[in-house]
Amino acid sequence: MDFDRVADLPLAVEEVDLRLRERDTSSGFARATTTVALSGNGETGLGEDVTYETADQRELVESGLPDLTGEYTFREFSDLVGDLDLFPSPPEREDFRHYRRWAVESAGLDLALRQQGTDLATVLDRSYDPVTFVVSTRLGDPPTTDRLERLLDLRPDLQFKLDPTTDWTPDLTAAVADLAPVRICDLKGQYEGTEVDAPADPDLYELVLDSFPEAVIEDPRLTDETRPLFEGREGRVSWDAPITGLESVEALPFEPDWLNIKPSRFGSVRSLFETIEYCLDRDVRMYGGGQFELGVGRGQIQALASLFYPDGPNDVAPGAYNDPELEGDLPASPLDPPADPAGFRWE
């Protein structure tokens, strides 16, 4: 088991530092994340809290984390973090607890690897391979192909992950299909209590299934009206929002062919590795997913993609693709692995 390969790594935490980052995004909202820095024995390990509420991020930086100083194995550190309440006041959503735990655990893993002078690929006996990525973007309100055209002007070979919505007309959908290679259509039917919740719309689902016959269809909401549309097409369905660990995979309505792996949804390194191993054993295809990371978290999801699913339609494009104004020489897919890897980073 991959977790056993990192479980006994020793780490010493002497100092904890938190840094707030904020930036506008291409999806029309201001993103805030917090970098968690754990230092000891002359090394620093980093992780990133991707909790979506800015108020929660600011409160964390003002109040700090519980005491994490001490000497541990990584297993002991993970168990400690899992037992602590990392929120000074209750978060708006319970899944944010997983996001923050992942930030602290990933920083601890990075620190443990650096204190041992090694990197994650070496410890797992794997290699860092070039990472294929897609660009995830929305088409605006009202939706147009303008941003797709701008991206393709800069990088003609790009592939995309798009979020079809009920205001997509047949004409717009046809224009998108003619313009750009769409690898994933995210219906966002599995979100609840968020700003991106989307209803089960059989007309939209049918339009998307027919217009993008090669695309993976992510997070449909299966109802009496929509379930028949996917009969015989289950192999095109992927799941994202519900996936928080092995039990959630086993609870899906049918055995999956695809999964979107977002590490922060799992909370712990153990849960993430257990789920990845389950998928590898059963030939479930995976791809990485991003959450508008502003710092080290983006490199970490790229590193995991490189180790476990480098050829998937990974939604891990470099952060420049999330900027409202697209500028400069955008990186091309695939991303080359780091020449001199260290810790749990992609630098």
N, C-alpha and C positions, 0 to 999 in steps of 0.2 A: 504494500500500500504506500502511495506517495507521501501521505502524511507521516508515516513512520520514519521516512528518510529525513524529515526536518524536525520531528518531535523532540529528539534528544539534543539538538543544537543548544549550547549554552549561550545565554545573553545576560549582560549586566546593564541595568538602566540607572544612570546617575542623575540625568536632567531631562525635563520635558518642556518643550517649547511649542507654541501654537501660533500659526500665522494665517490671518484672514486674507482671502483673495476675492476680488469682485470684477466682473467683466460683462458687458452686453453680449448677447448671443444673436445668432441668425434667426432664432425662433421668437424673437421679440420680447425676451425677458432678461432681466439682469441676474446673472448667476453669481452666487457666492459659495465658496468652499473653504475649508480650513485644512491647512497642512499640519499634520502631527509629526513632530520631530522628537525622537527618543535618542539620547546620547549617552555614551559610556565607553570607557577604555579607548578614548581618542577617535571613536567612530560615531556616525549619526545615521539612524534609520528613519525613513520617511514613509508616511501614508497620507491619504487624502480623504477627508470626510465630505461625502457628496449629498448630505442631507439638504433637501430643497428649500427649506424655510430659512431665509436670511436671518430672521430674529433668533432662530436656534443657533446659527453659526456665531453670531455676535455674542450671544449669551455664553457660549462655550469659551470663546477667547477671553471674555471678561472674568468668568468664574473658574476656568481651568478644569482639568480632569482630576479624578481621585488619584491618590498617591500610587504611582507605578514603580517607584524606585525599588531596587533590589536585584538579587541574582537568581536566575531561573534557568530551567530548560525551557525550550519554546512551548512544549506541552503545558508546563506549569504556568507559563505566562498566559497562554490562551485560556486556560481554565480560570485564572484570576480575572482576566478581562471579561469573560462570560458571566462571572458572578457579580461584577460591579455595575452600578447604575451610572452610566456615562453622561446622563443629562441632568443639569442642575434643576430643571423643572420638566414635567412630562412633555414629550414631543407631541406635535399635532397628529402624527401618524405613527403607529407602532413599528412599521417597517423601517422607520428612521433609526431605530435601535440597532438593527442589523448594519445599516450604513456606517454608523459611528464605530461599532465594534470592528468592522472590517478595516476602517482607517487605522485604528490602534494596532490590530493584529498584523496588518501588512507592514506597518512601521516596525513592529517587533521582529517580524521575519527578516526584513531588510537589515535591521541592526544585527541580528544573530548571524546572518550570512557574512556581513562585513567584518564582524569581530573575529570570524573564523577565516577571513581572507579568501572567501569563495563566492560563488554565485548560484542562483537557483537551478540553472540548467545542469551544472556540474553535480550538485547534490542529488538531483532527480535522475541523473544518468540519461539526460536528454540533450538535444541540440537546439539552439536558436536558429530557426529557419526564416527566410523572407516571408513577410506577412502581407497577404492580399487584403485590401480594404475596399469598402464601398463608402460612398458619401451619403449621409443621412441629412435630408433637408425638407423643409416644408415649402409649399408653393405660394404662400401669402394669403391675404384676405382682401379681395376675392382672389382665388387661386389663378395663377398664370404660369406659363413656362419660362418667365423671364430669368429666374435664378438658375434654372437648369441650363439655359442658353449661355448665361454668363460663365458658369462653371465649365461647360464644355468648350467655350472659347479659350479658357485658360489651360484646360487639360482635356483634349478630345477623347482620350481613352478611358474616362471615368465610368464607373458603374455606380448604381444608386440604390438606396433604401428610402422609400417614400411612404408617407402616411396619407393614403386616400381618405377623403372625408365626404360627407353627404352633399357638399356643394361642388363636387367633381361632376361635370357634365360628360355625356358620351363624347362630345367633340373634344373637350379638354383631355380626357383620358386617351383618346386616339392620338392626339397630338403628342402627349407624353410618350406613348408607346412607340411612335415613329421617331421621336427625337433621341431617346436615351435608353441604354440597357438597364432595366430595372430588375435587380436580383431579389429584392424583398419588398413586399407590400405589408405594412404594419397597420392592421385595422384597429388596434387599441381597444378591442372589445373586452379585454380582461381587466382593465383598470377600474378601480372603484374609489370614489372620494378624492379624485385628482382633477386638475384643470384640463386634462387631456382625455377624460372618459369619453367613449364613443358608443352610441347605441348599436344594437344588432340591426343592421339594415339589409334585408335580403336583396334589394335592388342594387345597392352598392356592391355587395359581396359578389353577386353574379357578374356585374360589370367588370370588376377587378379580376375575377377568375378567368373570364373569357378574354380580356384585353391583354393580360400578361400571363400567357399560358406556361411560361418557363419560370415564373417567379415563385419564391417561397411566400406563403401567406401566413403572417404572424398574428397571433392572438385574436382569432375570430371569437365572437360570442355565439355559442351554439344554442339555438332555440328550436322550437318545433318548426319555425319557418326557415331558419338558416341551416340546420343540420343536414337536410337532404342535399344541399348544394355541395357538400363535402364528401358525400358517399362516393367511394371509388377514388377520391382525391386526397385521402388522409395523408398520403406520402408527401403532399405539398405543404402541410400545416406545420408551423413552428410555434413554440410557446416561449413567452418572455416573462411577463408580469407575475404569473403564478409560481415561477420556479425559484424556490427559496431553499432547496435541499432535496435529498433523496426521496423523502416521503412525498413531497409535492410532485415529483416526477411519476412516482408510482400511482398517484391519485388522478392522473390525467384521464380524460374520457376514452382515450385509446393509446396504445403504445406509440410513442413519438418516433418520427424519423428525423426531426430537427429540433434543436434547442438553442435559444439565445442565452449565452452564459454571461451574466453580469455579476462579477465577484461580490460587490457590495450587498446584493440581495441575500447572499448566503450567510453573511456575518462572520463566520469563522473559516479559517483556512482548512480545517478538517472537513467541514461540510462541503466546501468547494471541491476539494480533491476527491472526496467520496463520490460526488455526483459525476465528476469528469471520468473517473474510473468506471463507473456504471455505464456511462455512454460509450466509452471505448470498448468495453466488453460486449456490448450489444449492438455495435455499429450504428449508434445514434449519431447523426452528423451534428456538429456544433459550430458556432461562430460567436465571436466576442461582441459584446454590446457596451456602448458608452453612455455616460450620463453627464455630458458637458463638463468633464473634468477640466480644471484649470491648471493643474500642476502635475505632480509625480504620478497621480492616479492614472493619467492617460498612458504614460509609459508602462505602467504595471499591467494594464489590460492588453497592451500591445505585446508585452513579454509573455503573458499567458497564452495569447493567440499564437505566438511564435512557437511555443513549446508544445501545444496540444492540438491546435486546429488552424495551421497557417494558411491553408488553401481555401478556407471557408469564406463566405461573404461577410467578412468581419466589419462591424460598425465601429471601427477604431481609428478612423481617419485622424491625422494630425490636427491639433486644435485650430490651426489657421482656417480650416474649412468651416468652423463654427462662427467665425467673425462675421458681423453684419456686412462689412465692406471687404470684399475679396481683393487682396493685393499681393503683389510679388509673385515669386516662382513657387507655386504650390507643390508640395512633395508628390511624387508619383507612386502608384502602386505597382509592385509590392515594395514594402519598406524593408530595407536591408537591416539585418541584425547588428547590434553593436560590435565593434571590433574588439573591445576589451571589456566584457561584461563584469559587473560586480554587484553583489547583493541581489535585491529584488527590484531592479530598475531596468529601464530601456533608455539608454543615453547614447 
